[in-house]
């Protein structure tokens, strides 16, 4: 697995994951505080160029901070199949597999369902430019998800590539 320098890791951690540190408490509490943070994060995300940088970011990301970063990672041309498969399993496929269409999903989760279905389709069609990073769903998901017949069998298999090491 290609090496990420400490400087690159620090950039990702400080400028994207912990971007709120660049703002004063007043700015954070302002009406557009969240928007300022998101804009800085997305601006800094554009600097990342490799699948490894994106995978590192996903490993550091706290989903309680929002889905905007993971969803943008999926659209990034350097997003690796293994990273996308990790996002798929982080989204809890067993939950979304219970719904046949977006109209059945609660309103507040419809956007997530649409992203989930598009991601599932892209994964099944190998629609990512690289497959350098290995992700093993069985090491991540519970056995219930692994045995769920509504989750495509191909997405329960490890992705090609090399084991991720930080």
The 8 nearest C-alpha neighbors of each residue, nearest first, counted from 0:
[[1, 161, 2, 163, 164, 162, 132, 51],
 [2, 0, 3, 51, 164, 163, 4, 49],
 [1, 3, 4, 0, 51, 165, 164, 5],
 [4, 2, 7, 5, 1, 8, 52, 51],
 [3, 5, 7, 6, 2, 8, 9, 1],
 [4, 6, 8, 7, 9, 3, 10, 2],
 [5, 7, 9, 4, 8, 10, 3, 11],
 [8, 6, 10, 4, 9, 5, 11, 3],
 [9, 7, 5, 11, 10, 6, 12, 4],
 [8, 10, 12, 6, 7, 11, 13, 5],
 [11, 9, 7, 13, 14, 8, 12, 6],
 [12, 10, 8, 15, 9, 14, 13, 7],
 [13, 11, 16, 9, 10, 15, 14, 17],
 [12, 14, 17, 10, 11, 15, 9, 18],
 [15, 13, 18, 10, 11, 12, 17, 16],
 [14, 16, 40, 18, 11, 17, 13, 12],
 [17, 15, 12, 18, 13, 60, 14, 11],
 [16, 18, 13, 19, 15, 20, 12, 14],
 [19, 17, 14, 15, 20, 16, 13, 21],
 [18, 20, 21, 17, 22, 36, 27, 16],
 [19, 21, 18, 22, 17, 23, 13, 14],
 [22, 20, 19, 18, 23, 14, 17, 36],
 [23, 21, 20, 19, 26, 27, 24, 18],
 [22, 24, 26, 25, 27, 21, 20, 19],
 [23, 25, 27, 26, 28, 22, 29, 20],
 [26, 24, 28, 23, 27, 29, 22, 32],
 [27, 25, 29, 23, 24, 28, 32, 22],
 [28, 26, 32, 24, 25, 29, 23, 22],
 [29, 27, 25, 26, 32, 24, 30, 31],
 [30, 28, 32, 26, 31, 27, 25, 33],
 [29, 31, 32, 28, 33, 27, 26, 34],
 [30, 32, 34, 29, 33, 35, 27, 26],
 [33, 31, 27, 29, 35, 34, 26, 30],
 [34, 32, 36, 35, 31, 37, 27, 30],
 [33, 35, 37, 31, 32, 36, 38, 30],
 [36, 34, 32, 38, 33, 37, 31, 39],
 [37, 35, 33, 39, 34, 38, 19, 40],
 [36, 38, 40, 34, 39, 35, 41, 33],
 [37, 39, 35, 41, 40, 36, 42, 34],
 [40, 38, 42, 36, 37, 41, 43, 35],
 [41, 39, 15, 37, 43, 38, 42, 44],
 [40, 42, 44, 38, 43, 39, 37, 45],
 [41, 43, 39, 40, 44, 45, 38, 46],
 [44, 42, 40, 45, 46, 41, 39, 15],
 [43, 45, 41, 46, 42, 47, 40, 15],
 [44, 46, 43, 47, 42, 41, 48, 75],
 [47, 45, 44, 43, 48, 42, 41, 11],
 [48, 46, 45, 44, 49, 52, 53, 43],
 [47, 49, 77, 46, 52, 50, 45, 53],
 [48, 50, 52, 51, 77, 47, 53, 78],
 [49, 51, 77, 53, 78, 79, 52, 54],
 [50, 52, 54, 49, 53, 55, 1, 3],
 [53, 51, 55, 49, 54, 50, 47, 56],
 [52, 54, 56, 50, 51, 55, 57, 49],
 [55, 53, 51, 57, 56, 52, 82, 50],
 [56, 54, 58, 52, 53, 57, 51, 59],
 [57, 55, 53, 59, 54, 58, 60, 52],
 [56, 58, 60, 54, 59, 55, 53, 69],
 [59, 57, 55, 56, 60, 54, 61, 53],
 [58, 60, 56, 57, 55, 61, 16, 12],
 [59, 61, 57, 58, 16, 56, 62, 64],
 [62, 60, 63, 64, 59, 65, 16, 57],
 [61, 63, 64, 65, 66, 60, 69, 68],
 [62, 64, 61, 65, 66, 60, 67, 68],
 [65, 63, 62, 61, 66, 60, 67, 16],
 [66, 64, 62, 63, 67, 68, 61, 69],
 [65, 67, 69, 68, 70, 62, 64, 63],
 [66, 68, 70, 65, 69, 71, 37, 41],
 [67, 69, 71, 70, 66, 72, 65, 41],
 [70, 68, 72, 66, 71, 67, 73, 57],
 [69, 71, 67, 73, 72, 68, 66, 74],
 [72, 70, 68, 74, 73, 69, 67, 75],
 [73, 71, 69, 75, 70, 74, 68, 78],
 [72, 74, 70, 71, 75, 78, 83, 69],
 [73, 75, 71, 72, 76, 70, 78, 77],
 [74, 76, 72, 77, 78, 73, 71, 45],
 [77, 75, 78, 74, 128, 127, 73, 72],
 [78, 76, 50, 75, 49, 79, 48, 128],
 [79, 77, 50, 75, 76, 73, 72, 82],
 [78, 80, 129, 82, 81, 50, 130, 127],
 [79, 81, 130, 83, 82, 127, 84, 129],
 [82, 80, 84, 134, 132, 133, 79, 83],
 [81, 83, 85, 79, 84, 80, 54, 86],
 [84, 82, 86, 80, 85, 81, 87, 79],
 [85, 83, 87, 81, 82, 86, 80, 88],
 [84, 86, 82, 88, 83, 87, 89, 81],
 [87, 85, 89, 83, 84, 88, 90, 82],
 [88, 86, 84, 90, 85, 89, 83, 92],
 [87, 89, 85, 90, 91, 86, 92, 84],
 [90, 88, 86, 91, 87, 85, 92, 84],
 [89, 91, 88, 87, 92, 86, 115, 95],
 [92, 90, 88, 89, 93, 94, 95, 87],
 [91, 93, 95, 94, 96, 90, 88, 87],
 [92, 94, 96, 91, 144, 95, 147, 150],
 [95, 93, 92, 96, 91, 97, 98, 90],
 [94, 96, 92, 97, 93, 98, 112, 91],
 [97, 95, 93, 98, 94, 149, 92, 150],
 [96, 98, 95, 94, 99, 93, 149, 92],
 [99, 97, 96, 100, 95, 103, 104, 101],
 [98, 100, 97, 103, 101, 96, 102, 95],
 [101, 99, 102, 98, 103, 104, 112, 113],
 [100, 102, 104, 103, 109, 112, 113, 99],
 [101, 103, 100, 104, 109, 105, 106, 99],
 [104, 102, 101, 100, 98, 105, 99, 109],
 [103, 105, 101, 102, 109, 106, 108, 98],
 [104, 106, 108, 107, 109, 103, 102, 101],
 [107, 105, 109, 108, 104, 102, 110, 103],
 [106, 108, 105, 109, 110, 104, 111, 112],
 [109, 107, 111, 106, 105, 110, 112, 104],
 [108, 110, 112, 111, 106, 101, 104, 107],
 [109, 111, 113, 112, 108, 114, 107, 106],
 [112, 110, 114, 108, 109, 113, 115, 90],
 [113, 111, 115, 109, 110, 114, 116, 108],
 [112, 114, 110, 116, 115, 111, 117, 109],
 [115, 113, 111, 117, 112, 116, 118, 110],
 [114, 116, 112, 118, 113, 117, 111, 119],
 [117, 115, 119, 113, 118, 114, 112, 120],
 [118, 116, 120, 114, 119, 115, 121, 113],
 [119, 117, 121, 115, 120, 116, 114, 122],
 [118, 120, 116, 122, 117, 121, 115, 123],
 [119, 121, 117, 123, 118, 122, 124, 116],
 [122, 120, 126, 118, 124, 123, 119, 125],
 [123, 121, 125, 119, 124, 120, 118, 126],
 [122, 124, 120, 121, 125, 119, 153, 154],
 [123, 125, 121, 126, 122, 120, 119, 127],
 [126, 124, 122, 123, 127, 121, 80, 128],
 [125, 127, 121, 124, 122, 128, 123, 80],
 [128, 126, 80, 129, 125, 79, 78, 121],
 [127, 129, 79, 126, 77, 76, 130, 78],
 [130, 128, 79, 127, 131, 80, 78, 77],
 [131, 129, 80, 79, 160, 159, 132, 81],
 [130, 132, 160, 129, 161, 133, 159, 79],
 [133, 131, 160, 81, 161, 130, 163, 162],
 [132, 134, 160, 161, 162, 158, 81, 159],
 [133, 135, 81, 158, 157, 136, 85, 132],
 [134, 136, 157, 137, 138, 133, 158, 156],
 [137, 135, 139, 138, 140, 155, 157, 134],
 [138, 136, 139, 140, 135, 145, 155, 141],
 [139, 137, 136, 135, 140, 141, 134, 157],
 [138, 140, 136, 137, 135, 141, 88, 85],
 [141, 139, 137, 136, 138, 144, 142, 145],
 [140, 142, 143, 144, 145, 139, 137, 138],
 [141, 143, 145, 144, 146, 140, 137, 147],
 [144, 142, 146, 141, 145, 147, 140, 93],
 [145, 143, 147, 146, 142, 93, 141, 140],
 [144, 146, 142, 143, 147, 155, 141, 137],
 [145, 147, 143, 144, 148, 142, 150, 149],
 [146, 148, 144, 149, 145, 150, 143, 93],
 [149, 147, 150, 146, 151, 152, 145, 144],
 [150, 148, 147, 96, 151, 93, 97, 152],
 [149, 151, 148, 147, 152, 96, 92, 93],
 [152, 150, 153, 154, 149, 155, 148, 123],
 [151, 153, 155, 154, 150, 156, 148, 145],
 [154, 152, 155, 151, 156, 123, 150, 157],
 [155, 153, 152, 156, 151, 150, 123, 84],
 [156, 154, 152, 153, 136, 145, 157, 137],
 [157, 155, 154, 153, 158, 136, 135, 152],
 [158, 156, 135, 134, 136, 159, 133, 155],
 [157, 159, 133, 134, 81, 156, 160, 135],
 [160, 158, 133, 130, 157, 131, 132, 161],
 [159, 161, 131, 133, 132, 130, 158, 162],
 [160, 162, 133, 132, 131, 0, 163, 159],
 [161, 163, 133, 132, 164, 160, 134, 0],
 [164, 162, 132, 161, 133, 165, 0, 134],
 [165, 163, 162, 0, 2, 161, 1, 55],
 [164, 163, 55, 3, 2, 0, 58, 8]]
